[in-house]
Structure formats: C-alpha cells, structure tokens
Amino acid sequence: MEREYFGTDGIRGTANTWPMTAEIAVRAGMAAGLQFTRGDHRHRVVVGKDTRLSGYMLEPALTAGFTSVGMDVILVGPMPTPAVAMLTRSLRADLGVMLSASHNAFADNGIKFFGPDGHKLSDRIEAKIEQRMQSDLTASLAHANALGRAMRLEDAPGRYIEAAKATFPSQYRLDGLKVVVDCANGAAYKVAPTVLWELEADVIPIGVDPDGFNINLECGSTHPEYLCEQVVAHGADVGIALDGDADRLILADEHGQVVDGDQLMAAIGDHWAESGALKGNGIVATVMSNLGLERYLASKGLELVRTQVGDRYVVEHMRQHGFNVGGEQSGHIVMSDFGATGDGLVAALQVLALVMAESRPVSEVCRRFEAVPQLLKNVRYSGPSPLETPRISRAIQAQRSRLGEGGRLLIRPSGTEPLIRVMAEGDDQELVHSVVNELVEMIDAVSDNEGP
C-alpha cells in the first residue's frame, strides 16, 4: 500500500496543514491505540514532545484520540525522543509517541511512534495504522464507561537523568572538563545540562531558552557554528550539540572544529572493539556515511554495513544481525547496549568517557580517519519529482560513470521535505564538486519547468 501519512520518520509536516493537523493527530491516536490494544488489561501510552508551539495543539489532539478508544495516556512534557523510548519500556506501556520534527524549524512537527519495546515501528505496522486511519473508526470507539484517562508523570525528567548517568562508566567523573552544551532550544534543554553537571563537569549551557519558535534556530547539531564559537570563546575542552529532540549529536573539539557522526562512530566502535564489547565485528551506518569511515574500519578488520537513510533502518539491521553500534553521519548514534534508539546525550557521555580514559584532547580521540572529499546539496522542488524525468536519469548515469569505481553518487528524495539530496564523494575533490553542482543545476532547471 502506498504510504499516505508516514515518511521515513513517522508522520511529519508543517503544523496546522495536512497531514500535521489536530484532526489527523486525533485519528492517528485512535488508529495507533486500536493497533496496540491487546488483551483485557488497561492499556497505556507515553506521550512526549519537544518545545515547538504546535505541541500545545497536537498533544491534546493525540490524547483525545487515545482516550476515545480506551487507552490511558501518560504525558511527560518536553523530553528527548530517547527518553520517551526508555519510559515506554520502563513503564510497561503498550505504545510510546514523540511529537517532534527533530532538526526541522519550529513551523514543522511530527508524530513518531514506538512499540512496547521502545523501538520505532516497522513499515508493516505503520501500514496497518494507515489502513485504520483511512477507515471509519466510529464502531471502534470505547463505551462511555471505558474511556481512557490522562495523567502527567512529574518525575519523568528525573527518571531519564538517572538512566543517562548510569551509562557513564562509574570509575570516571567529568571533574576538570569544561563542556559547552547546545540544546538547540529543544527537548533536552533541562536534562542535558543537569546530567553533565551531576557528573561534575564545568557546564556552559547554550540553546536552553525555548520560546516555541526558536527550536533549532541557528543553533544545535544542524547549525554547529555557534557552538564552535562558544567553545573557543570559553576555552572549553569540548562542545556538545544536540538537535530539537536530542537524538542527534555533533561535537566540537577544543579548537572549535566540528566532529561528525562518522568520526564518533569510528571512535566508539574502535574502542569497543579493543575492549571486546563490539558485537557483529563492525558498525551499521547508512549510505550517507563517508567512504573514509569504511576504509578506516576495514584497516582495523571491521566491517561497515550500509542501510538506507533513516536511523530506524539502522536499528532494524542491528537487531536482525547482532550489531550493537550504528548510526548516521548526521549524528544519530545508536548503542543498543544502552537504548533502543539514537541518544545524543548518551552518545556524548560515551565519547567523554573515552576522553577521560585516554587523557587526551577531543581533537585526538575523535579524529580517527581522514574523510574522503564529499559534497551534499539539497534541491527544493514543487510538483512531481524531477527524478522521474528521462533527462535527469540519463544525467545521473553519466555523472556516476565520471566518478568511477573509486567514488560514490547518491541521489535520493527526502522522506520529510520536498527536497532532493545530491551527494557525491571520491578522492578527487574537484571532480566531486563538479558532479554535484552539475546535477543540482540540472535538477533545479527541471523543477522550474525548463523542460525535461
């Protein structure tokens, strides 16, 4: 069945326009609640959100949907996505929901579902929820005496804070380490600085004043420039940048230089392999990860397995094939020993533990390989996808031939926005830039109706 509501990471769109409306949120709550109602026990769902203004609209709409089919709702307020996944498991809930559009601007929002095990739903389960959303749900409404109830879990932040701290090796503390943490004015604006402070770091928090509009606004993991400036200005040892829902991590070293997800996976994977903790003899990443990471792991006798873009596809492969480290270049770092989804704060703690263990600066600990020249550009379009035109298909094949066997070309539509992502990499930087720029120009021309 064609996916009408769900994209690569739940349901997402501009707030108060289809499909991110209160009406759709009610139907999503009803359909998901019915999908996960099994047995005669009182069914429960954990609902979290980030700091977007539209959360005030979508949270009660979802609550109405769930309670209308007899499911009790546990509201945890602004909390990181991995915290919602963790609480879903620890509270023995039947379902978890996070209201967030992750790294997008405040005008967007999204609905992410988690199963009772804390894992994101499979395509198959999402398809079943879509079928229910498209059907007449009137007959499935609960009787008046069987409606669900809603309550707020006041100690939700404290539960996550303790869970995150428990992942940090007990033999180390962060005393003497000056840390700038950028919470992107998002879901981790309270919990992330608290965890670092309680582990005895000298914490400089930024991006911790959400107003409903400034989430990810020139801050956070997708805009690390401000973090880098602050690290240098304060003479900090490291900078930590999270995104709006705190499932991504980008670091800045002591020189204010960005460390991306590929380098973080290399550092964690290398250390875990040396200690015997790494499972699967490798790491799971996506097609976006740098060729330099693949070459580095191979030099260590480790494998890089690639999946399609989306951290849930990384997690699915990890679960099916016994890996315990994976992630994305963008900063989703998944360590299944600690959680069911990407957790920016927990990933940061593992890197900081490595820094403390080796007594070396972040620039040395987290620079494991030389990245192969890589360029990614986005082309926004309206109407039908330009990728469907013969002219673009021919151009892609021609540019792939130019790169040769030593390079890679990836063209893919975004699963959450009307964008086409064009990425190329190879040892010849000039060639890589030429390939990407020519394709972007051609796709943009077709999108502007200049003819196929």
C-alpha positions in Angstrom: 0.0 0.0 0.0 1.3 3.5 -0.8 2.2 5.4 2.3 -0.1 8.4 2.6 0.8 9.7 6.1 4.1 8.1 7.1 7.5 9.1 5.8 11.0 7.9 6.8 10.5 9.0 10.4 6.8 8.9 11.4 4.2 11.5 10.2 5.7 14.9 9.6 4.7 18.2 8.0 4.0 21.9 8.6 1.9 22.5 11.7 -1.8 23.1 11.1 -1.6 22.0 7.4 -2.2 18.4 6.2 -1.1 16.0 7.5 0.0 17.8 10.6 -3.4 18.9 11.8 -5.3 18.3 15.0 -7.8 16.2 13.1 -5.1 13.9 11.7 -3.5 13.7 15.2 -6.8 12.5 16.7 -7.2 9.9 14.0 -3.5 8.8 14.5 -4.1 8.4 18.2 -7.3 6.4 17.6 -5.7 4.1 15.0 -2.5 3.5 16.9 -4.3 2.9 20.1 -6.5 0.3 18.4 -3.5 -1.3 16.8 -1.8 -1.8 20.1 -4.8 -2.8 22.2 -4.2 -6.4 23.0 -5.8 -8.2 25.9 -8.1 -7.1 28.8 -5.6 -5.0 30.8 -5.7 -1.2 31.0 -3.6 -0.1 28.0 -1.2 2.9 28.3 0.7 5.2 26.0 3.6 7.5 26.9 3.4 10.9 25.0 6.3 13.3 24.9 7.1 16.4 22.9 9.7 18.9 22.1 9.4 22.7 22.6 7.5 23.7 19.4 4.5 25.9 19.7 2.4 23.4 17.8 2.9 20.8 20.6 0.2 22.6 22.5 -2.2 21.7 19.7 -1.1 18.2 18.9 -0.6 16.9 22.4 -4.3 17.3 23.4 -5.4 16.1 20.0 -3.4 12.9 20.3 -4.7 12.5 23.9 -8.3 12.8 22.7 -7.6 10.1 20.1 -6.1 7.6 22.5 -8.6 8.1 25.3 -11.5 7.8 22.9 -10.5 4.2 22.2 -10.0 3.4 25.9 -6.2 3.9 26.2 -4.7 5.7 29.2 -2.2 8.5 28.4 0.9 9.3 30.4 2.1 12.8 29.5 5.8 13.5 30.1 6.0 17.0 28.5 9.2 18.2 26.8 11.6 15.3 26.8 14.2 13.9 24.4 13.0 11.2 22.0 15.2 8.5 23.5 13.7 9.4 26.9 10.2 8.6 25.6 11.5 5.3 24.2 13.1 4.5 27.5 10.0 5.4 29.5 7.8 3.4 27.2 9.7 0.3 28.2 10.3 1.1 31.9 6.6 2.0 32.5 5.4 -1.2 30.7 3.4 0.9 28.3 1.8 -0.5 25.2 3.0 2.3 23.0 5.1 5.5 23.0 4.7 8.7 21.0 7.1 11.6 20.5 5.8 14.9 19.0 8.8 16.4 17.2 10.1 17.3 13.8 13.7 16.6 15.1 16.1 19.1 13.4 13.5 21.0 11.4 12.4 24.6 12.1 9.6 25.3 14.6 6.9 25.5 11.9 7.1 21.8 11.3 6.1 19.0 13.6 5.9 15.2 13.6 4.4 12.1 15.2 6.9 9.3 16.0 5.6 6.0 17.4 7.4 3.5 19.5 6.4 -0.1 20.2 6.3 -1.5 23.8 9.9 -2.5 23.4 10.9 1.2 22.8 11.8 0.5 19.1 10.3 2.6 16.3 7.6 0.8 14.3 8.3 -1.2 11.2 6.9 -0.3 7.8 4.4 -3.1 8.2 3.0 -1.8 11.4 2.8 1.7 10.1 0.9 0.5 7.1 -1.6 -1.2 9.4 -2.1 2.1 11.3 -2.6 3.9 8.0 -5.3 1.5 7.0 -7.1 2.2 10.2 -6.7 5.9 9.8 -8.3 5.7 6.4 -11.3 3.6 7.7 -14.4 4.5 9.6 -13.4 4.2 13.3 -16.8 5.1 14.7 -17.6 1.5 15.6 -14.3 1.1 17.5 -14.9 4.0 19.9 -14.9 3.0 23.6 -18.1 3.0 25.6 -18.6 5.9 27.9 -17.6 3.9 30.9 -14.4 2.6 29.2 -12.8 5.9 28.1 -9.1 6.3 28.9 -7.7 8.8 31.4 -4.7 11.2 31.1 -2.1 12.0 33.7 1.2 13.8 33.9 4.3 12.0 35.1 6.0 14.6 37.2 9.2 12.7 37.7 9.9 11.9 34.0 12.9 14.1 33.7 14.5 12.6 36.9 14.0 9.1 35.6 15.8 9.9 32.3 18.6 11.8 34.1 19.4 8.8 36.2 19.2 6.4 33.3 21.6 8.6 31.2 24.0 8.9 34.1 24.0 5.1 34.6 25.5 4.7 31.1 28.6 6.6 32.1 31.4 4.3 33.5 31.4 4.6 37.3 35.2 4.7 37.5 35.3 8.1 35.8 34.0 11.6 36.6 34.0 14.7 34.4 35.6 17.0 37.0 38.1 19.3 35.4 36.4 19.1 32.0 34.8 22.3 30.7 31.8 21.5 28.4 29.7 23.7 26.3 26.3 22.0 25.6 24.0 23.4 23.0 20.5 22.0 23.5 19.0 23.7 20.3 16.3 25.3 22.5 14.7 21.9 22.3 13.6 18.9 24.3 16.9 18.4 26.3 17.2 22.0 27.5 16.8 20.9 31.1 18.0 17.4 31.3 21.3 17.6 29.3 23.0 20.3 31.3 21.8 18.6 34.5 23.3 15.2 33.6 26.7 16.8 32.7 26.7 18.9 35.9 25.8 16.0 38.2 28.8 14.1 36.6 30.9 17.0 37.8 31.6 18.8 34.5 32.0 22.5 34.3 29.0 23.2 32.2 28.3 26.2 29.9 24.7 25.7 28.6 23.5 27.4 25.5 20.3 26.9 23.5 18.4 26.5 26.7 15.7 29.2 26.4 12.9 27.8 24.3 10.0 30.1 23.4 8.1 27.9 21.0 9.7 29.5 17.9 13.5 29.2 18.3 14.0 25.4 18.3 17.0 24.7 16.0 17.2 28.3 15.1 20.8 29.0 14.2 21.8 26.5 17.0 22.0 22.8 17.7 23.6 20.0 15.7 22.4 21.3 12.3 24.0 24.7 13.0 27.1 24.0 15.0 28.9 27.3 14.1 27.6 29.0 17.3 28.8 26.0 19.4 32.2 26.2 17.8 32.5 29.9 18.6 31.5 29.4 22.2 34.0 26.5 22.7 36.8 28.8 21.6 35.5 31.9 23.5 35.2 29.9 26.8 38.4 27.9 26.3 36.3 24.8 26.7 37.6 21.2 26.3 34.6 20.1 24.2 31.3 21.3 22.8 28.1 19.1 22.6 25.4 20.0 20.1 22.0 18.2 20.2 19.1 18.7 17.9 15.5 19.6 18.7 14.6 16.2 20.1 18.1 15.3 21.3 18.5 12.0 19.3 21.4 13.5 17.4 24.9 14.5 18.5 27.6 16.7 16.8 30.8 17.6 18.8 33.2 20.4 18.6 36.8 19.8 19.7 38.8 22.1 21.8 39.8 24.1 18.7 36.2 24.7 17.7 36.4 22.1 14.9 33.3 20.0 14.1 33.3 16.3 14.7 30.5 14.5 12.9 28.7 11.2 13.4 31.1 9.2 11.3 34.1 10.2 13.4 32.1 9.5 16.6 31.1 6.0 15.4 34.7 5.3 14.5 35.9 6.3 17.9 33.2 4.4 19.8 33.5 1.3 17.5 37.3 1.2 17.7 37.3 1.5 21.5 34.6 -1.1 21.9 36.4 -3.5 19.5 39.6 -3.2 21.6 37.7 -3.9 24.8 35.8 -6.8 23.3 32.5 -5.1 23.7 31.7 -4.6 20.0 29.3 -7.1 18.5 28.9 -8.1 14.9 32.5 -7.3 14.1 31.6 -3.9 12.7 29.2 -1.0 12.6 25.9 -0.3 10.8 25.6 3.0 9.1 23.7 4.4 6.1 24.6 5.1 2.5 25.4 8.7 3.5 28.4 7.8 5.7 31.8 8.8 4.4 34.0 6.4 2.4 36.8 7.2 4.8 34.9 5.6 7.6 34.5 2.4 5.6 38.2 2.3 4.7 39.3 3.0 8.3 37.2 0.2 9.7 38.5 -2.2 7.1 42.0 -1.3 8.2 41.0 -2.5 11.6 39.5 -5.7 10.4 36.0 -4.4 10.9 33.0 -4.1 8.6 30.8 -1.1 7.7 27.3 -2.3 6.8 25.2 0.3 5.0 21.4 0.7 5.1 19.0 3.1 3.5 18.8 6.6 5.2 16.9 6.6 8.5 18.1 5.6 11.9 15.2 3.1 12.3 16.6 1.1 9.3 20.0 1.1 11.0 18.4 -0.2 14.2 16.4 -2.9 12.3 19.7 -4.2 10.7 21.5 -4.1 14.1 18.7 -6.1 15.7 18.5 -8.7 12.9 22.2 -9.3 12.6 23.6 -8.8 16.1 25.4 -5.4 15.9 25.4 -3.1 18.9 26.9 0.1 17.4 25.4 2.0 14.5 24.3 5.4 13.3 24.3 8.2 10.8 26.8 10.8 9.7 24.3 13.4 10.8 24.8 12.4 14.4 22.3 9.6 15.2 24.4 7.3 17.3 22.7 4.0 18.3 24.2 1.8 21.0 21.8 -1.0 21.7 23.6 -1.8 25.0 22.1 1.4 26.3 18.9 2.1 24.4 16.6 1.3 21.5 17.1 4.4 19.5 19.7 7.2 18.9 20.5 9.2 22.0 22.7 12.3 21.6 23.3 12.8 25.3 24.2 9.1 26.0 26.5 9.1 22.9 28.2 12.2 24.2 28.8 10.5 27.5 30.5 7.5 25.9 32.8 9.8 24.0 33.6 11.8 27.1 34.4 8.6 29.0 36.8 7.7 26.2 38.4 11.2 26.5 38.8 10.7 30.3 40.1 7.2 29.9 42.8 8.2 27.4 43.6 11.5 29.0 43.9 13.1 25.5 42.1 16.0 24.0 39.0 15.5 21.9 40.8 16.5 18.7 43.0 13.4 19.1 40.4 11.0 20.5 37.8 11.8 17.8 39.9 12.2 14.7 40.2 8.5 13.6 40.4 8.9 9.8 40.8 11.4 7.0 37.4 11.9 5.4 37.2 11.4 1.7 36.1 14.6 -0.2 32.3 14.6 0.0 29.7 17.1 -1.0 26.0 17.1 -0.3 23.5 19.6 -1.7 19.7 19.9 -1.4 17.4 20.9 -4.2 13.9 22.1 -3.3 11.1 21.3 -5.8 7.4 21.6 -6.2 5.1 19.3 -8.1 6.2 15.9 -9.4 9.7 14.8 -8.5 12.3 15.8 -11.1 13.9 12.4 -10.7 11.1 10.9 -12.8 12.3 12.7 -15.9 14.4 10.9 -18.5 16.8 13.8 -18.8 17.7 13.5 -15.1 18.0 9.7 -15.2 20.5 10.0 -18.1 22.5 12.7 -16.3 22.8 10.6 -13.1 24.2 7.7 -15.0 26.7 9.9 -16.8 27.9 11.5 -13.6 28.2 8.2 -11.9 30.4 7.0 -14.7 32.6 10.1 -14.3 33.2 9.2 -10.6 34.3 5.7 -11.5 34.6 2.8 -9.1 36.6 4.8 -6.6 33.7 7.2 -6.0 30.0 7.1 -4.9 27.0 9.1 -6.1 23.8 9.1 -4.1 20.6 10.8 -5.3 17.5 10.5 -3.1 14.3 12.3 -2.2 13.9 13.5 1.4 11.4 11.5 3.3 10.2 14.5 5.3 10.5 17.5 2.9 10.1 18.3 -0.8 13.9 18.1 -1.3 16.2 16.0 -3.5 19.5 15.3 -1.8 22.5 15.0 -4.1 25.7 13.6 -2.6 29.0 12.5 -4.2 32.3 11.5 -2.8 35.7 10.4 -4.1 39.4 11.1 -3.9 39.3 13.9 -6.4 37.6 16.9 -4.7 37.3 19.0 -7.8 35.5 16.1 -9.7 33.2 15.6 -6.7 32.2 19.3 -6.7 31.7 19.3 -10.4 29.4 16.2 -10.4 27.2 17.6 -7.6 27.0 21.1 -8.9 26.1 20.0 -12.5 23.4 17.6 -11.2 21.9 20.2 -8.8 21.8 22.8 -11.6 20.0 20.4 -13.9 17.5 19.2 -11.3 16.7 22.7 -10.4 16.1 23.6 -14.0 13.7 20.7 -14.5 11.9 21.7 -11.3 11.5 25.2 -12.7 9.8 23.7 -15.8 12.6 24.4 -18.1 11.9 21.1 -19.9 13.0 17.5 -19.4 
